Amino acid sequence: MMNKRLFFGLIFLLSLVLSACSGRKANVVGINKMEKAKGDSAIYGLASVGCSDSVLMLLPKSCENPQHIDILDAMRNHRVFGLPKVGDEMCVILSKDGDWKADMVLNISELFGSWVYNVLPVPKEYKPADGEVVTKATLALRDSMLRTYMIPREYGFTLSRQNSVSMIGSRHRQGVLDIESPVEYPRPKRYSEWHVWNGKLVLTQVDVNIKNDSIVNTNKILRSDTAEVVLLWKDSLQLRFGDHLQCYSRKKTTE
């Protein structure tokens, strides 16, 4: 008798394939939203039945038969980010050494969700009041007070299946407590959209206008940052932005 897990996996994959290959718009990330951008040499598709630590069975976007891709060397070189599971959206960079041999594999579906890291505030510039005499006792009292304000704050983002980004830990405006506080938190970068390009994560902030109480995308990019995926586990993510390595942990949400 067929294993129940394999059976339901086949049913799930079949439903994705039928949605992707129908004439209607598919509600599957990677079929509509994750279209290849200019200069993108990666191939995209869904992980099919038969994946292992050395083989990726990829169902291409063209809905052709699943393609057997050798990922053994990529696995040995720690270039497989997120193990493929049936129905997962995959991005593959093929090796130049052989046909259908992967140099890098990225499980896009593993990126979905909220990723955060802790940020500590920094002291504001101390400006003594007019006529105030600054003594060692004054500075010691200030240092003691500052320690009570050194509370880490979660920064990060949520990557949705619709390729939108929701920021975590950022505020649109300062409150009274922020203004009067002797410390300040760094201003995070803001993003509104994301996609994968050549196996890298691209985060962009797109300008929007509000018209008739509706948000209208102007398609004008205000900011765009490209990050190399260094590590992707179930609860951990590491991204390299230029020469800066940022480590994230997955934020569990309560339903």
PyMOL commands that set and color helices and strands:
alter all, ss='L'
color gray80, all
select helices_A, chain A and resi 4-21+72-76+108-111+136-149+176-180
alter helices_A, ss='H'
color red, helices_A
select strands_A, chain A and resi 43-47+55-60+67-70+80-81+89-94+102-107+113-119+122-123+153-159+165-168+183-184+193-197+200-211+214-232+236-241+244-250
alter strands_A, ss='S'
color yellow, strands_A
deselect
rebuild
show_as cartoon
